[in-house]
Each structure stands twice: as structure tokens, then as C-alpha cells.
């Protein structure tokens, strides 16, 4: 059979179409589904002892703080202290005009001298009457002399008490600091008239070193911690390790001591308050300052899973991939908080599991993988394990 001859252009177009068909068929045979296993970086998980730390809100409270008020009436004669400068117990803060109290003291001393003289005279009279009892003096006169002596002795004790009061009043014209610390700016000036035990304070003295921090914890979490300790899941430390985070984010690691563990639960908040004492030599912590306390209660055995290797599902489950029999397996993790850059995982993975930490993009459950051992530094950067091994000499 004879075929009609075709134009050259028609033959070329047919040849090109055949080539494209062959190429498309070959490309279809090389779709991703038939590609080789995906390269992933893995780390071997292992159970380790992890510190159990809780973070609690707190507020600083002065170790000691007292309002200074006068105990006698008078005019402020001198303000001795300098606001903000350190004070010791007994340092003079104010002086009140004391002329009238010096006069009262002199009068009280004279009254005591007169009372002593009266006692001496009454004793002499009684002794003389006792010698003459029944001879020239009646028994009634002796008894009267005895009563006079007792009255004179009572008057002497009263005069001595008045003298002590006058001495105290004169001493109280110098108002001193009852505690160690620093004093605030004075609320009065020289020449001001003050009264004994007035409601308005002259100034306030505060001791800043050491300082208290009052913390608040929910009673529910306290019960959970006790359950973990009783079950043996949490090994309690002999001494609490407590660090503070200041308002500027800085860490204050002076170390705290538990003062009051808290013995009651608030009926409104359901929380327990307890007090921690910190050394504060540089006065970095001031009363009223809000802080966060990081308290290490103890240690527990758990597996640390790097946070970069996990994701949260729409339902809130924490998931990760491990390598099983050359395939990626998606697992759901149960976490109990975090430590540094890792989740503290109690369920979902086991000792020795190969956790996928690199090559997670587009990774699917059941996909074939080619694992390579890697490491993660403290900044969360993945590095090849081979690169960390020193070369053989």
C-alpha cells in the first residue's frame, strides 16, 4: 500500500509530540510517592533526673518597719538624722525642747530628798518611843509612831516613782531609732509642736537587709505535689533552692530561706501564702516590689524532649515523630512542664527512642526515613553528630 507523502513540517510536529509523550510518561513514573526515604536528623532519648521547679508570684515586704512617734509633748528642737543614711539601734532622730522636763526632774529629786528626810525622822521617833514604851510613853503613842513611819516610807516610794517618770520624760525628749535601717524624709520641721503618742508619725524607719518576700501558691497544686512525693514520683530536696526574677527580668540568686510555710488557705482565692527571707545587702529589693520566685522543690525522673521537635495539634495534643523500623511514627506526648528548652515528658516516648528533630517539614506519619544522628546545642541549633566527633589522628 502506498501512503501519500507528508510535508516536512507535519512530520516534525508528530515526532515532537511523540517525544513529549515519552518524557511525560517517564516523569509520571518518578512521582514523589516512588522517591527514596527522607533524610531526618534524630537524637536518642534517655531518662534523666530533672529538677521540679515551680514559679510563683510574690511581693517584697520589709523585714522590720516602724513609725516614729513622740512619747512626750513639746517643740521639735533639732532633726538629727539624714534621710536615707544607715541607722543603728539607739541613734538619735529628733530632739524635743527639754527645759520644762529638766525642771520637773529637779522638782522630783527635791521631793525624793524631802521624803527621805521624813522617813529618817519617823524612824528616830519610833525608836525613841519603843524605848520609853510603858515608862513615859503610852502604847497608843508607839503605834501612832509606827503608822507615821509607814506613811513616810509610802511617800518616799511615791516620790521615787515620780522621779523615775521625770527621768524617763527627759530621756524621751531624744527620740531614737528602735531598729536598724534607714529613715524616710521627716514629716515635721524644727519648731513643730508635737504631742505624746500622736496619730501622725514623724518619720518611718525601715530595715531592708534582710528582706521578706511573700509568695502565693494554690492549695490544689500543693496537694498534687504532695501526691507525687507520696507516690515516689518526686524526690524532695533537703533544702529548697529559691531564686528570684526581678521586675527588670534580672535573676537574683542570693538564695532564700523559708520562714513561714503557710498554715491556712484563703477563703476567697483558695491560695496559701508563705514567706521567704533573702539577704539584701545592695538594697536591690525594696518593699512593695512585685517579683517571681523560681523554687526547686526536688527532682523527678523524666525524658526531656526538645521543644523544636514537637507541635501542637488542633485539639491541643503535643505530638512528635520517632523512628520505628525505618519509618516515621507520630506519637502523642504527655508533658509535665518544661525545663530549659525542652518539655518534661512522662508518657508517649521511652528510653532509647530515636526522636526526629531535623527534617520535619512535610514529614508524614508512616513515611520512610533515613535517620542520621545529630545533636542540639544550648541555643537549639541542630549539628551533625559526626561533626562533633574528633577526627582520628
Secondary structure, 3 states (H helix, E strand, C coil): CCCCCCCHHHHHHHHHHHHHHHHHHHHHCCCHHHCCCEEEEEEECCEEEEEEEEEEEEEEEEEEEEEECCCCCEEEEEECCCCCCEECCCCEEEEECCHHHHHHHHHHHHHHHHHHHHHHHHHHHHHHHHHCECCCECHHHHHHHHHHHHHHHHHHHHHHHHHHHHHHHHHCCEEECCCCEEECCCCCCCCCEECCCCCCCCEEEEEEEEEEEEEEEEHHHHHHHHHHHHHCCCEEEEEEEEEEECCCCCEECCCEEEEECCCCECCCCCEEEEEEEECCCCCCCCCCCEEEEEEEEEEEEEEEEEHHHCEECCCCCEEEEEEECCEEEEEEEEEEEEECCEEEEEECCCCCCEEEEECCCCCCCCCEEEEEEEEECCCCCEEEHHHHCCCCC
